[in-house]
Amino acid sequence: MAKQKTHSSSKKRFKVTGTGKVKRAQAYKKHILTKKSTKRKRKLRQVVVASDPDTKRIKKLIPYK
């Protein structure tokens, strides 16, 4: 049986922790930054853990990570 292919954009966007949780970057940080406060932009820099339903979907896209 052939190996499953890894989704190329997903392997660049997500990291799996040692306990199996999926880390991801925050959204809303790419453009239209002038109207967002400095505090809000600073908070958006932080990495967050993906939700459980999303984790299940993401792990199918990156099976070997």
Predicted model as a PDB file, atoms N, CA, C, CB and O in Angstrom, pLDDT in the B-factor column:
MODEL        1                                                                  
ATOM      1  N   MET A   1       0.841  -1.182   0.000  1.00 87.00           N  
ATOM      2  CA  MET A   1       0.000   0.000   0.000  1.00 87.00           C  
ATOM      3  C   MET A   1       0.890   1.252   0.000  1.00 87.00           C  
ATOM      4  CB  MET A   1      -0.959  -0.005   1.226  1.00 87.00           C  
ATOM      5  O   MET A   1       1.898   1.302   0.705  1.00 87.00           O  
ATOM      6  N   ALA A   2       0.520   2.230  -0.773  1.00 93.00           N  
ATOM      7  CA  ALA A   2       1.321   3.448  -0.904  1.00 93.00           C  
ATOM      8  C   ALA A   2       1.226   4.299   0.355  1.00 93.00           C  
ATOM      9  CB  ALA A   2       0.869   4.261  -2.124  1.00 93.00           C  
ATOM     10  O   ALA A   2       0.239   4.248   1.089  1.00 93.00           O  
ATOM     11  N   LYS A   3       2.270   5.079   0.587  1.00 93.00           N  
ATOM     12  CA  LYS A   3       2.270   5.994   1.733  1.00 93.00           C  
ATOM     13  C   LYS A   3       1.342   7.172   1.448  1.00 93.00           C  
ATOM     14  CB  LYS A   3       3.709   6.497   2.043  1.00 93.00           C  
ATOM     15  O   LYS A   3       1.156   7.571   0.298  1.00 93.00           O  
ATOM     16  N   GLN A   4       0.770   7.711   2.503  1.00 94.00           N  
ATOM     17  CA  GLN A   4      -0.107   8.862   2.378  1.00 94.00           C  
ATOM     18  C   GLN A   4       0.733  10.123   2.186  1.00 94.00           C  
ATOM     19  CB  GLN A   4      -1.024   8.994   3.619  1.00 94.00           C  
ATOM     20  O   GLN A   4       1.768  10.285   2.834  1.00 94.00           O  
ATOM     21  N   LYS A   5       0.295  11.006   1.306  1.00 95.00           N  
ATOM     22  CA  LYS A   5       1.037  12.242   1.065  1.00 95.00           C  
ATOM     23  C   LYS A   5       0.686  13.284   2.122  1.00 95.00           C  
ATOM     24  CB  LYS A   5       0.740  12.788  -0.346  1.00 95.00           C  
ATOM     25  O   LYS A   5      -0.458  13.385   2.564  1.00 95.00           O  
ATOM     26  N   THR A   6       1.696  14.052   2.514  1.00 97.00           N  
ATOM     27  CA  THR A   6       1.507  15.146   3.459  1.00 97.00           C  
ATOM     28  C   THR A   6       1.046  16.386   2.698  1.00 97.00           C  
ATOM     29  CB  THR A   6       2.818  15.436   4.251  1.00 97.00           C  
ATOM     30  O   THR A   6       1.561  16.688   1.621  1.00 97.00           O  
ATOM     31  N   HIS A   7       0.089  17.090   3.254  1.00 97.00           N  
ATOM     32  CA  HIS A   7      -0.426  18.319   2.655  1.00 97.00           C  
ATOM     33  C   HIS A   7       0.636  19.405   2.817  1.00 97.00           C  
ATOM     34  CB  HIS A   7      -1.788  18.752   3.313  1.00 97.00           C  
ATOM     35  O   HIS A   7       0.995  19.753   3.942  1.00 97.00           O  
ATOM     36  N   SER A   8       1.139  19.939   1.713  1.00 97.00           N  
ATOM     37  CA  SER A   8       2.307  20.814   1.732  1.00 97.00           C  
ATOM     38  C   SER A   8       2.119  22.100   2.531  1.00 97.00           C  
ATOM     39  CB  SER A   8       2.679  21.161   0.339  1.00 97.00           C  
ATOM     40  O   SER A   8       3.004  22.482   3.297  1.00 97.00           O  
ATOM     41  N   SER A   9       0.981  22.773   2.366  1.00 97.00           N  
ATOM     42  CA  SER A   9       0.802  24.023   3.102  1.00 97.00           C  
ATOM     43  C   SER A   9       0.569  23.760   4.586  1.00 97.00           C  
ATOM     44  CB  SER A   9      -0.367  24.820   2.521  1.00 97.00           C  
ATOM     45  O   SER A   9       0.922  24.589   5.425  1.00 97.00           O  
ATOM     46  N   SER A  10      -0.019  22.620   4.914  1.00 97.00           N  
ATOM     47  CA  SER A  10      -0.278  22.303   6.319  1.00 97.00           C  
ATOM     48  C   SER A  10       1.007  22.022   7.086  1.00 97.00           C  
ATOM     49  CB  SER A  10      -1.210  21.107   6.423  1.00 97.00           C  
ATOM     50  O   SER A  10       1.122  22.386   8.256  1.00 97.00           O  
ATOM     51  N   LYS A  11       1.968  21.383   6.443  1.00 96.00           N  
ATOM     52  CA  LYS A  11       3.210  21.079   7.154  1.00 96.00           C  
ATOM     53  C   LYS A  11       3.995  22.347   7.473  1.00 96.00           C  
ATOM     54  CB  LYS A  11       4.072  20.127   6.327  1.00 96.00           C  
ATOM     55  O   LYS A  11       4.823  22.349   8.384  1.00 96.00           O  
ATOM     56  N   LYS A  12       3.741  23.432   6.728  1.00 96.00           N  
ATOM     57  CA  LYS A  12       4.405  24.704   7.004  1.00 96.00           C  
ATOM     58  C   LYS A  12       3.674  25.494   8.090  1.00 96.00           C  
ATOM     59  CB  LYS A  12       4.497  25.537   5.726  1.00 96.00           C  
ATOM     60  O   LYS A  12       4.292  26.317   8.767  1.00 96.00           O  
ATOM     61  N   ARG A  13       2.381  25.262   8.268  1.00 97.00           N  
ATOM     62  CA  ARG A  13       1.560  26.074   9.165  1.00 97.00           C  
ATOM     63  C   ARG A  13       1.357  25.486  10.545  1.00 97.00           C  
ATOM     64  CB  ARG A  13       0.243  26.300   8.550  1.00 97.00           C  
ATOM     65  O   ARG A  13       1.070  26.225  11.486  1.00 97.00           O  
ATOM     66  N   PHE A  14       1.497  24.184  10.696  1.00 98.00           N  
ATOM     67  CA  PHE A  14       1.186  23.537  11.970  1.00 98.00           C  
ATOM     68  C   PHE A  14       2.367  22.733  12.489  1.00 98.00           C  
ATOM     69  CB  PHE A  14      -0.029  22.634  11.822  1.00 98.00           C  
ATOM     70  O   PHE A  14       3.144  22.164  11.723  1.00 98.00           O  
ATOM     71  N   LYS A  15       2.482  22.702  13.844  1.00 97.00           N  
ATOM     72  CA  LYS A  15       3.487  21.877  14.507  1.00 97.00           C  
ATOM     73  C   LYS A  15       2.759  21.025  15.538  1.00 97.00           C  
ATOM     74  CB  LYS A  15       4.617  22.755  15.176  1.00 97.00           C  
ATOM     75  O   LYS A  15       1.795  21.476  16.158  1.00 97.00           O  
ATOM     76  N   VAL A  16       3.224  19.791  15.719  1.00 97.00           N  
ATOM     77  CA  VAL A  16       2.623  18.891  16.695  1.00 97.00           C  
ATOM     78  C   VAL A  16       3.529  18.835  17.915  1.00 97.00           C  
ATOM     79  CB  VAL A  16       2.401  17.466  16.095  1.00 97.00           C  
ATOM     80  O   VAL A  16       4.738  18.638  17.786  1.00 97.00           O  
ATOM     81  N   THR A  17       2.949  19.007  19.104  1.00 97.00           N  
ATOM     82  CA  THR A  17       3.727  18.956  20.338  1.00 97.00           C  
ATOM     83  C   THR A  17       3.988  17.506  20.722  1.00 97.00           C  
ATOM     84  CB  THR A  17       2.997  19.697  21.481  1.00 97.00           C  
ATOM     85  O   THR A  17       3.469  16.585  20.090  1.00 97.00           O  
ATOM     86  N   GLY A  18       4.787  17.310  21.752  1.00 96.00           N  
ATOM     87  CA  GLY A  18       5.100  15.962  22.221  1.00 96.00           C  
ATOM     88  C   GLY A  18       3.891  15.225  22.744  1.00 96.00           C  
ATOM     89  O   GLY A  18       3.831  13.998  22.673  1.00 96.00           O  
ATOM     90  N   THR A  19       2.916  15.964  23.273  1.00 96.00           N  
ATOM     91  CA  THR A  19       1.706  15.331  23.805  1.00 96.00           C  
ATOM     92  C   THR A  19       0.636  15.138  22.736  1.00 96.00           C  
ATOM     93  CB  THR A  19       1.143  16.162  24.944  1.00 96.00           C  
ATOM     94  O   THR A  19      -0.434  14.602  23.025  1.00 96.00           O  
ATOM     95  N   GLY A  20       0.913  15.570  21.500  1.00 96.00           N  
ATOM     96  CA  GLY A  20      -0.030  15.353  20.405  1.00 96.00           C  
ATOM     97  C   GLY A  20      -0.937  16.522  20.097  1.00 96.00           C  
ATOM     98  O   GLY A  20      -1.794  16.426  19.218  1.00 96.00           O  
ATOM     99  N   LYS A  21      -0.763  17.631  20.810  1.00 97.00           N  
ATOM    100  CA  LYS A  21      -1.572  18.816  20.501  1.00 97.00           C  
ATOM    101  C   LYS A  21      -0.991  19.510  19.274  1.00 97.00           C  
ATOM    102  CB  LYS A  21      -1.623  19.797  21.718  1.00 97.00           C  
ATOM    103  O   LYS A  21       0.191  19.357  18.964  1.00 97.00           O  
ATOM    104  N   VAL A  22      -1.831  20.273  18.581  1.00 98.00           N  
ATOM    105  CA  VAL A  22      -1.406  20.968  17.363  1.00 98.00           C  
ATOM    106  C   VAL A  22      -1.297  22.464  17.654  1.00 98.00           C  
ATOM    107  CB  VAL A  22      -2.402  20.704  16.188  1.00 98.00           C  
ATOM    108  O   VAL A  22      -2.251  23.088  18.119  1.00 98.00           O  
ATOM    109  N   LYS A  23      -0.118  23.032  17.372  1.00 98.00           N  
ATOM    110  CA  LYS A  23       0.087  24.465  17.554  1.00 98.00           C  
ATOM    111  C   LYS A  23      -0.142  25.164  16.222  1.00 98.00           C  
ATOM    112  CB  LYS A  23       1.514  24.765  18.102  1.00 98.00           C  
ATOM    113  O   LYS A  23       0.202  24.646  15.159  1.00 98.00           O  
ATOM    114  N   ARG A  24      -0.740  26.368  16.304  1.00 98.00           N  
ATOM    115  CA  ARG A  24      -1.002  27.143  15.097  1.00 98.00           C  
ATOM    116  C   ARG A  24      -0.843  28.621  15.406  1.00 98.00           C  
ATOM    117  CB  ARG A  24      -2.417  26.849  14.542  1.00 98.00           C  
ATOM    118  O   ARG A  24      -0.871  29.034  16.565  1.00 98.00           O  
ATOM    119  N   ALA A  25      -0.675  29.410  14.356  1.00 97.00           N  
ATOM    120  CA  ALA A  25      -0.565  30.855  14.510  1.00 97.00           C  
ATOM    121  C   ALA A  25      -1.961  31.467  14.580  1.00 97.00           C  
ATOM    122  CB  ALA A  25       0.247  31.474  13.344  1.00 97.00           C  
ATOM    123  O   ALA A  25      -2.934  30.869  14.122  1.00 97.00           O  
ATOM    124  N   GLN A  26      -2.049  32.662  15.158  1.00 97.00           N  
ATOM    125  CA  GLN A  26      -3.307  33.374  15.239  1.00 97.00           C  
ATOM    126  C   GLN A  26      -3.658  33.988  13.880  1.00 97.00           C  
ATOM    127  CB  GLN A  26      -3.239  34.460  16.325  1.00 97.00           C  
ATOM    128  O   GLN A  26      -2.774  34.324  13.092  1.00 97.00           O  
ATOM    129  N   ALA A  27      -4.936  34.126  13.623  1.00 96.00           N  
ATOM    130  CA  ALA A  27      -5.407  34.799  12.411  1.00 96.00           C  
ATOM    131  C   ALA A  27      -5.493  36.305  12.651  1.00 96.00           C  
ATOM    132  CB  ALA A  27      -6.787  34.240  11.973  1.00 96.00           C  
ATOM    133  O   ALA A  27      -5.265  36.768  13.768  1.00 96.00           O  
ATOM    134  N   TYR A  28      -5.816  37.061  11.624  1.00 96.00           N  
ATOM    135  CA  TYR A  28      -6.032  38.519  11.666  1.00 96.00           C  
ATOM    136  C   TYR A  28      -4.755  39.318  11.918  1.00 96.00           C  
ATOM    137  CB  TYR A  28      -7.039  38.852  12.740  1.00 96.00           C  
ATOM    138  O   TYR A  28      -4.815  40.372  12.551  1.00 96.00           O  
ATOM    139  N   LYS A  29      -3.616  38.853  11.445  1.00 96.00           N  
ATOM    140  CA  LYS A  29      -2.360  39.564  11.688  1.00 96.00           C  
ATOM    141  C   LYS A  29      -1.647  39.928  10.385  1.00 96.00           C  
ATOM    142  CB  LYS A  29      -1.441  38.717  12.558  1.00 96.00           C  
ATOM    143  O   LYS A  29      -0.533  40.450  10.433  1.00 96.00           O  
ATOM    144  N   LYS A  30      -2.247  39.672   9.231  1.00 95.00           N  
ATOM    145  CA  LYS A  30      -1.549  39.843   7.959  1.00 95.00           C  
ATOM    146  C   LYS A  30      -1.694  41.233   7.344  1.00 95.00           C  
ATOM    147  CB  LYS A  30      -2.042  38.832   6.990  1.00 95.00           C  
ATOM    148  O   LYS A  30      -0.719  41.770   6.818  1.00 95.00           O  
ATOM    149  N   HIS A  31      -2.874  41.819   7.397  1.00 96.00           N  
ATOM    150  CA  HIS A  31      -3.077  43.127   6.758  1.00 96.00           C  
ATOM    151  C   HIS A  31      -4.149  43.903   7.503  1.00 96.00           C  
ATOM    152  CB  HIS A  31      -3.468  42.963   5.267  1.00 96.00           C  
ATOM    153  O   HIS A  31      -4.769  43.393   8.436  1.00 96.00           O  
ATOM    154  N   ILE A  32      -4.359  45.138   7.082  1.00 96.00           N  
ATOM    155  CA  ILE A  32      -5.263  46.084   7.754  1.00 96.00           C  
ATOM    156  C   ILE A  32      -4.863  46.209   9.229  1.00 96.00           C  
ATOM    157  CB  ILE A  32      -6.758  45.620   7.626  1.00 96.00           C  
ATOM    158  O   ILE A  32      -5.691  46.065  10.129  1.00 96.00           O  
ATOM    159  N   LEU A  33      -3.574  46.481   9.451  1.00 97.00           N  
ATOM    160  CA  LEU A  33      -3.062  46.530  10.814  1.00 97.00           C  
ATOM    161  C   LEU A  33      -3.151  47.919  11.438  1.00 97.00           C  
ATOM    162  CB  LEU A  33      -1.636  46.064  10.835  1.00 97.00           C  
ATOM    163  O   LEU A  33      -2.978  48.061  12.649  1.00 97.00           O  
ATOM    164  N   THR A  34      -3.420  48.947  10.630  1.00 97.00           N  
ATOM    165  CA  THR A  34      -3.415  50.309  11.170  1.00 97.00           C  
ATOM    166  C   THR A  34      -4.578  50.547  12.133  1.00 97.00           C  
ATOM    167  CB  THR A  34      -3.474  51.323  10.033  1.00 97.00           C  
ATOM    168  O   THR A  34      -4.433  51.311  13.087  1.00 97.00           O  
ATOM    169  N   LYS A  35      -5.709  49.917  11.908  1.00 97.00           N  
ATOM    170  CA  LYS A  35      -6.851  50.133  12.794  1.00 97.00           C  
ATOM    171  C   LYS A  35      -6.833  49.231  14.024  1.00 97.00           C  
ATOM    172  CB  LYS A  35      -8.130  49.916  12.035  1.00 97.00           C  
ATOM    173  O   LYS A  35      -7.653  49.404  14.926  1.00 97.00           O  
ATOM    174  N   LYS A  36      -5.912  48.275  14.075  1.00 97.00           N  
ATOM    175  CA  LYS A  36      -5.813  47.390  15.234  1.00 97.00           C  
ATOM    176  C   LYS A  36      -4.852  47.997  16.256  1.00 97.00           C  
ATOM    177  CB  LYS A  36      -5.341  45.970  14.809  1.00 97.00           C  
ATOM    178  O   LYS A  36      -3.827  48.576  15.896  1.00 97.00           O  
ATOM    179  N   SER A  37      -5.195  47.855  17.513  1.00 98.00           N  
ATOM    180  CA  SER A  37      -4.363  48.443  18.559  1.00 98.00           C  
ATOM    181  C   SER A  37      -3.057  47.657  18.707  1.00 98.00           C  
ATOM    182  CB  SER A  37      -5.127  48.478  19.903  1.00 98.00           C  
ATOM    183  O   SER A  37      -2.958  46.498  18.304  1.00 98.00           O  
ATOM    184  N   THR A  38      -2.069  48.316  19.291  1.00 98.00           N  
ATOM    185  CA  THR A  38      -0.767  47.677  19.503  1.00 98.00           C  
ATOM    186  C   THR A  38      -0.910  46.467  20.408  1.00 98.00           C  
ATOM    187  CB  THR A  38       0.239  48.672  20.105  1.00 98.00           C  
ATOM    188  O   THR A  38      -0.272  45.439  20.183  1.00 98.00           O  
ATOM    189  N   LYS A  39      -1.738  46.585  21.423  1.00 98.00           N  
ATOM    190  CA  LYS A  39      -1.974  45.477  22.351  1.00 98.00           C  
ATOM    191  C   LYS A  39      -2.572  44.277  21.624  1.00 98.00           C  
ATOM    192  CB  LYS A  39      -2.901  45.920  23.492  1.00 98.00           C  
ATOM    193  O   LYS A  39      -2.166  43.135  21.842  1.00 98.00           O  
ATOM    194  N   ARG A  40      -3.535  44.553  20.767  1.00 98.00           N  
ATOM    195  CA  ARG A  40      -4.196  43.484  20.018  1.00 98.00           C  
ATOM    196  C   ARG A  40      -3.219  42.779  19.084  1.00 98.00           C  
ATOM    197  CB  ARG A  40      -5.374  44.043  19.218  1.00 98.00           C  
ATOM    198  O   ARG A  40      -3.223  41.552  18.985  1.00 98.00           O  
ATOM    199  N   LYS A  41      -2.377  43.561  18.395  1.00 98.00           N  
ATOM    200  CA  LYS A  41      -1.390  42.973  17.478  1.00 98.00           C  
ATOM    201  C   LYS A  41      -0.345  42.162  18.235  1.00 98.00           C  
ATOM    202  CB  LYS A  41      -0.702  44.072  16.657  1.00 98.00           C  
ATOM    203  O   LYS A  41       0.118  41.129  17.751  1.00 98.00           O  
ATOM    204  N   ARG A  42       0.021  42.630  19.415  1.00 98.00           N  
ATOM    205  CA  ARG A  42       0.991  41.908  20.242  1.00 98.00           C  
ATOM    206  C   ARG A  42       0.421  40.567  20.693  1.00 98.00           C  
ATOM    207  CB  ARG A  42       1.393  42.753  21.466  1.00 98.00           C  
ATOM    208  O   ARG A  42       1.132  39.562  20.705  1.00 98.00           O  
ATOM    209  N   LYS A  43      -0.849  40.547  21.061  1.00 97.00           N  
ATOM    210  CA  LYS A  43      -1.494  39.298  21.477  1.00 97.00           C  
ATOM    211  C   LYS A  43      -1.609  38.309  20.313  1.00 97.00           C  
ATOM    212  CB  LYS A  43      -2.885  39.589  22.055  1.00 97.00           C  
ATOM    213  O   LYS A  43      -1.567  37.096  20.517  1.00 97.00           O  
ATOM    214  N   LEU A  44      -1.752  38.832  19.099  1.00 98.00           N  
ATOM    215  CA  LEU A  44      -1.899  37.966  17.927  1.00 98.00           C  
ATOM    216  C   LEU A  44      -0.595  37.287  17.528  1.00 98.00           C  
ATOM    217  CB  LEU A  44      -2.425  38.766  16.761  1.00 98.00           C  
ATOM    218  O   LEU A  44      -0.605  36.359  16.719  1.00 98.00           O  
ATOM    219  N   ARG A  45       0.530  37.739  18.087  1.00 97.00           N  
ATOM    220  CA  ARG A  45       1.811  37.091  17.797  1.00 97.00           C  
ATOM    221  C   ARG A  45       1.921  35.713  18.433  1.00 97.00           C  
ATOM    222  CB  ARG A  45       2.953  37.962  18.275  1.00 97.00           C  
ATOM    223  O   ARG A  45       2.664  34.857  17.953  1.00 97.00           O  
ATOM    224  N   GLN A  46       1.188  35.507  19.502  1.00 97.00           N  
ATOM    225  CA  GLN A  46       1.322  34.273  20.272  1.00 97.00           C  
ATOM    226  C   GLN A  46       0.803  33.059  19.506  1.00 97.00           C  
ATOM    227  CB  GLN A  46       0.583  34.401  21.592  1.00 97.00           C  
ATOM    228  O   GLN A  46      -0.130  33.153  18.709  1.00 97.00           O  
ATOM    229  N   VAL A  47       1.427  31.932  19.769  1.00 97.00           N  
ATOM    230  CA  VAL A  47       1.003  30.662  19.178  1.00 97.00           C  
ATOM    231  C   VAL A  47      -0.075  30.077  20.078  1.00 97.00           C  
ATOM    232  CB  VAL A  47       2.212  29.664  19.008  1.00 97.00           C  
ATOM    233  O   VAL A  47       0.032  30.141  21.303  1.00 97.00           O  
ATOM    234  N   VAL A  48      -1.109  29.508  19.477  1.00 98.00           N  
ATOM    235  CA  VAL A  48      -2.197  28.905  20.252  1.00 98.00           C  
ATOM    236  C   VAL A  48      -2.362  27.441  19.861  1.00 98.00           C  
ATOM    237  CB  VAL A  48      -3.524  29.676  20.034  1.00 98.00           C  
ATOM    238  O   VAL A  48      -1.864  26.999  18.826  1.00 98.00           O  
ATOM    239  N   VAL A  49      -3.064  26.706  20.702  1.00 98.00           N  
ATOM    240  CA  VAL A  49      -3.343  25.297  20.448  1.00 98.00           C  
ATOM    241  C   VAL A  49      -4.661  25.205  19.686  1.00 98.00           C  
ATOM    242  CB  VAL A  49      -3.401  24.475  21.784  1.00 98.00           C  
ATOM    243  O   VAL A  49      -5.639  25.862  20.043  1.00 98.00           O  
ATOM    244  N   ALA A  50      -4.684  24.397  18.648  1.00 97.00           N  
ATOM    245  CA  ALA A  50      -5.892  24.228  17.844  1.00 97.00           C  
ATOM    246  C   ALA A  50      -6.961  23.490  18.651  1.00 97.00           C  
ATOM    247  CB  ALA A  50      -5.574  23.462  16.536  1.00 97.00           C  
ATOM    248  O   ALA A  50      -6.638  22.704  19.542  1.00 97.00           O  
ATOM    249  N   SER A  51      -8.220  23.740  18.342  1.00 97.00           N  
ATOM    250  CA  SER A  51      -9.327  23.073  19.030  1.00 97.00           C  
ATOM    251  C   SER A  51      -9.341  21.579  18.690  1.00 97.00           C  
ATOM    252  CB  SER A  51     -10.678  23.726  18.646  1.00 97.00           C  
ATOM    253  O   SER A  51      -8.717  21.148  17.720  1.00 97.00           O  
ATOM    254  N   ASP A  52     -10.048  20.810  19.488  1.00 96.00           N  
ATOM    255  CA  ASP A  52     -10.064  19.354  19.307  1.00 96.00           C  
ATOM    256  C   ASP A  52     -10.602  18.911  17.947  1.00 96.00           C  
ATOM    257  CB  ASP A  52     -10.890  18.722  20.393  1.00 96.00           C  
ATOM    258  O   ASP A  52      -9.994  18.047  17.314  1.00 96.00           O  
ATOM    259  N   PRO A  53     -11.737  19.478  17.465  1.00 97.00           N  
ATOM    260  CA  PRO A  53     -12.214  19.071  16.136  1.00 97.00           C  
ATOM    261  C   PRO A  53     -11.226  19.441  15.026  1.00 97.00           C  
ATOM    262  CB  PRO A  53     -13.570  19.713  15.849  1.00 97.00           C  
ATOM    263  O   PRO A  53     -11.044  18.687  14.070  1.00 97.00           O  
ATOM    264  N   ASP A  54     -10.586  20.619  15.164  1.00 97.00           N  
ATOM    265  CA  ASP A  54      -9.604  21.038  14.164  1.00 97.00           C  
ATOM    266  C   ASP A  54      -8.361  20.158  14.221  1.00 97.00           C  
ATOM    267  CB  ASP A  54      -9.219  22.509  14.373  1.00 97.00           C  
ATOM    268  O   ASP A  54      -7.781  19.835  13.184  1.00 97.00           O  
ATOM    269  N   THR A  55      -7.951  19.769  15.425  1.00 97.00           N  
ATOM    270  CA  THR A  55      -6.777  18.911  15.602  1.00 97.00           C  
ATOM    271  C   THR A  55      -6.960  17.603  14.843  1.00 97.00           C  
ATOM    272  CB  THR A  55      -6.525  18.629  17.100  1.00 97.00           C  
ATOM    273  O   THR A  55      -6.035  17.118  14.192  1.00 97.00           O  
ATOM    274  N   LYS A  56      -8.134  17.050  14.929  1.00 96.00           N  
ATOM    275  CA  LYS A  56      -8.422  15.784  14.235  1.00 96.00           C  
ATOM    276  C   LYS A  56      -8.266  15.938  12.726  1.00 96.00           C  
ATOM    277  CB  LYS A  56      -9.846  15.297  14.568  1.00 96.00           C  
ATOM    278  O   LYS A  56      -7.698  15.068  12.066  1.00 96.00           O  
ATOM    279  N   ARG A  57      -8.773  17.050  12.177  1.00 97.00           N  
ATOM    280  CA  ARG A  57      -8.660  17.305  10.738  1.00 97.00           C  
ATOM    281  C   ARG A  57      -7.228  17.575  10.327  1.00 97.00           C  
ATOM    282  CB  ARG A  57      -9.536  18.480  10.337  1.00 97.00           C  
ATOM    283  O   ARG A  57      -6.774  17.090   9.291  1.00 97.00           O  
ATOM    284  N   ILE A  58      -6.513  18.345  11.132  1.00 97.00           N  
ATOM    285  CA  ILE A  58      -5.138  18.720  10.799  1.00 97.00           C  
ATOM    286  C   ILE A  58      -4.227  17.500  10.806  1.00 97.00           C  
ATOM    287  CB  ILE A  58      -4.614  19.775  11.783  1.00 97.00           C  
ATOM    288  O   ILE A  58      -3.349  17.373   9.952  1.00 97.00           O  
ATOM    289  N   LYS A  59      -4.431  16.607  11.760  1.00 97.00           N  
ATOM    290  CA  LYS A  59      -3.568  15.422  11.855  1.00 97.00           C  
ATOM    291  C   LYS A  59      -3.722  14.500  10.652  1.00 97.00           C  
ATOM    292  CB  LYS A  59      -3.877  14.651  13.130  1.00 97.00           C  
ATOM    293  O   LYS A  59      -2.800  13.754  10.324  1.00 97.00           O  
ATOM    294  N   LYS A  60      -4.867  14.543   9.996  1.00 96.00           N  
ATOM    295  CA  LYS A  60      -5.037  13.766   8.765  1.00 96.00           C  
ATOM    296  C   LYS A  60      -4.211  14.367   7.625  1.00 96.00           C  
ATOM    297  CB  LYS A  60      -6.527  13.705   8.369  1.00 96.00           C  
ATOM    298  O   LYS A  60      -3.756  13.655   6.730  1.00 96.00           O  
ATOM    299  N   LEU A  61      -4.028  15.684   7.673  1.00 97.00           N  
ATOM    300  CA  LEU A  61      -3.268  16.368   6.623  1.00 97.00           C  
ATOM    301  C   LEU A  61      -1.754  16.206   6.808  1.00 97.00           C  
ATOM    302  CB  LEU A  61      -3.631  17.852   6.601  1.00 97.00           C  
ATOM    303  O   LEU A  61      -0.998  16.228   5.837  1.00 97.00           O  
ATOM    304  N   ILE A  62      -1.320  16.043   8.064  1.00 97.00           N  
ATOM    305  CA  ILE A  62       0.115  15.887   8.342  1.00 97.00           C  
ATOM    306  C   ILE A  62       0.347  14.588   9.114  1.00 97.00           C  
ATOM    307  CB  ILE A  62       0.665  17.109   9.148  1.00 97.00           C  
ATOM    308  O   ILE A  62       0.655  14.624  10.306  1.00 97.00           O  
ATOM    309  N   PRO A  63       0.200  13.437   8.444  1.00 95.00           N  
ATOM    310  CA  PRO A  63       0.250  12.156   9.153  1.00 95.00           C  
ATOM    311  C   PRO A  63       1.622  11.794   9.721  1.00 95.00           C  
ATOM    312  CB  PRO A  63      -0.189  11.074   8.236  1.00 95.00           C  
ATOM    313  O   PRO A  63       1.686  11.028  10.682  1.00 95.00           O  
ATOM    314  N   TYR A  64       2.705  12.305   9.177  1.00 93.00           N  
ATOM    315  CA  TYR A  64       4.044  11.879   9.607  1.00 93.00           C  
ATOM    316  C   TYR A  64       4.748  12.925  10.453  1.00 93.00           C  
ATOM    317  CB  TYR A  64       4.897  11.555   8.403  1.00 93.00           C  
ATOM    318  O   TYR A  64       5.957  12.822  10.661  1.00 93.00           O  
ATOM    319  N   LYS A  65       4.035  13.925  10.947  1.00 87.00           N  
ATOM    320  CA  LYS A  65       4.648  14.956  11.790  1.00 87.00           C  
ATOM    321  C   LYS A  65       4.395  14.673  13.235  1.00 87.00           C  
ATOM    322  CB  LYS A  65       4.125  16.335  11.437  1.00 87.00           C  
ATOM    323  O   LYS A  65       4.834  15.432  14.099  1.00 87.00           O  
TER     324      LYS A  65                                                      
ENDMDL                                                                          
END                                                                             
